[in-house]
Structures are given as structure tokens and as C-alpha cells.
Amino acid sequence: MDKTIRRVTDLEEQQVETYRYWQSRPAAERFLAVWETTAAAYAFANGFKGEPHYDPTRRSKATLKRVERARS
């Protein structure tokens, strides 16, 4: 693990450094970071709504309907 500290004084330079860092990580690690951030955002939002914490293993209830059309 690279623990190099870089001093950045410009916003554009910071964005370039951030992009360079994430491009250096394997795709699986980037995907996992997005997944964890998404789960944290849902948990945060649900806290304001008074709903239970987000559980990524919980699935939505499936809703199925059968519609029969009249034959012409």
C-alpha cells in the first residue's frame, strides 16, 4: 500500500490526483468502494425518514400482476 502524502493547493490538481488514485486501484476495489458509499448514503437518508437502516441483503417485495387482454 502506497502511503505517500501529496500536498495539493489547487482544486483542479486535487481532482487530477483523486482521478489518478482511483484509476490505480483494481476494478473490484473501485466497485466495492461505490457499493459501500451507496449503502452508507441509503442508511443516512433512511435515518432522516425514520425508516430502518438500509440492509443491502434485503430484497424488495416482488409485485407481479397478470393482465388478460380481450381477444379481437
C-alpha positions in Angstrom: 0.0 0.0 0.0 1.4 3.4 -1.1 1.2 5.8 1.9 2.7 8.8 0.0 1.3 12.1 1.2 0.9 14.7 -1.5 0.3 18.4 -0.8 -2.3 19.8 -3.2 -3.1 23.5 -3.3 -5.3 23.8 -6.4 -8.8 22.3 -6.8 -8.1 21.1 -10.3 -4.8 19.5 -9.2 -6.8 17.7 -6.4 -9.3 16.4 -8.9 -6.5 15.1 -11.1 -4.8 13.4 -8.1 -8.2 11.8 -7.0 -8.8 10.5 -10.5 -5.2 9.2 -10.8 -5.6 7.4 -7.4 -8.9 5.7 -8.3 -7.6 4.7 -11.7 -4.6 3.0 -10.0 -7.0 0.8 -7.9 -8.3 -2.6 -9.3 -11.8 -2.5 -10.7 -13.1 -4.8 -7.9 -11.8 -2.4 -5.3 -13.4 0.6 -7.1 -16.7 -1.3 -7.3 -16.6 -2.2 -3.6 -16.0 1.5 -2.7 -19.0 2.6 -4.7 -21.1 -0.2 -3.1 -20.1 0.8 0.4 -20.7 4.5 -0.3 -24.1 3.8 -1.7 -25.1 1.7 1.3 -23.9 4.4 3.6 -25.9 7.1 1.7 -29.1 5.0 1.9 -28.6 4.4 5.6 -28.0 8.1 6.2 -31.2 9.0 4.2 -33.3 6.4 5.9 -32.2 7.8 9.3 -33.9 11.1 8.4 -37.0 9.4 7.2 -37.3 7.3 10.4 -37.0 4.1 8.5 -34.9 1.1 9.5 -31.2 1.2 8.3 -30.5 0.1 4.8 -29.7 -3.6 4.5 -28.1 -4.4 1.2 -29.1 -8.1 1.6 -32.8 -7.3 2.0 -34.7 -7.5 -1.2 -37.8 -5.6 -2.3 -41.1 -7.4 -2.4 -41.8 -8.6 -5.9 -45.0 -7.4 -7.4 -46.5 -9.4 -10.1 -49.7 -8.8 -12.0 -51.3 -10.8 -14.7 -53.3 -8.9 -17.3 -55.6 -10.7 -19.7 -56.5 -8.8 -22.8 -59.7 -9.4 -24.7 -59.2 -11.3 -27.9 -60.1 -9.4 -31.0 
